[in-house]
Amino acid sequence: MKTDRDTLCALLYRLADLVELAKRLSPEDRPALERMIVQARHAVCEARRIETRKRTRLTTSRSIMRRILDKGAHSKPELRSRDDASA
């Protein structure tokens, strides 16, 4: 997950650099730079989406594991009473 954060940070810095460059460019060069800025913004959005999906999956996995463990903890007394009854 740290790699994704590093990637997102690098993309944001790159986007900031492009914006600063756009301020100094001549009007003829701005359309090409605007396209690069749009591409950079899309890359940042995609990186954020990926990060959000990973966090959501991790949270979901943890809650599923908790439910499984809770069910296991609740079913143990039942298993013991069945074992006691059969003995």
N, C-alpha and C positions, 0 to 999 in steps of 0.2 A: 504494500500500500504506500510505502514511503516513496517508491519510484514514481507512482502516479502523482503524488503531491509535488515531487520535484519537477515532473513533466509539466504539471499545471502551472507551477511557479515560473518555469522557464518560458512557457507560452505567454503568460501575462507580461513578463518583462519584455519579450519580443514585441508584443502588441504595443506596449508603451513606447518602445523605441521607434516603431513604425509611425505612431502618432506624432512624436517629436520630429521625425524626418519629414512628415507631411507638411508641417508648419513652415519648413524652410524651402520646400520645393517650388519650382515654377508651375504655373497653371497647366502647362502642357504635360508635365510628368505626374500630375495628381491622379488622373484616372487609373493608371497602372498601380499606383500605390494604394489607392482606395480598394482595388480588387485584392491586393495582398492583405490589407487590413481586414476585409470581409473574410478571407480565408483563415486568417489568424483567429478572428472571433469565433468562427465555426469550430476550429480546432480546440479552442478553450471550452466552448460549450460541450463538445463531445467528451473532452477529458473530465469535465464536471459530471456529465451524465454517467460515465463509467465509474467514477468515484462514488457517486450516489448509489448506483446499482450494487457495487461491492459492499457498501455499508449496509444496504437493505438486506442483501443475502446473508451477511454475517449476523445481523440481528435476527433474521428469520431462523437461521440455523441454531442460534443460541436458544431461542424460545422453543423450538422443536425439541432440542436436547433436554431442556428443563422439563417439558411436559413428559417426555419419555422417562426421565429420572423420577419425576413426581409419581407417575403411574407405577413405576417399579417399587417405589417406597411404599405406596399405598397397597400394592398387591402382595407384598411380603407377609403381612399378618394373615391374609387369607390363605396363602400357601401353607403357612405354619399351622393354622387351625385345621386345614385339610389333612396335613401330615399327622397331626395329633389325633384326629378322629380315626384315621386308618390304622393307627398303631395300637 
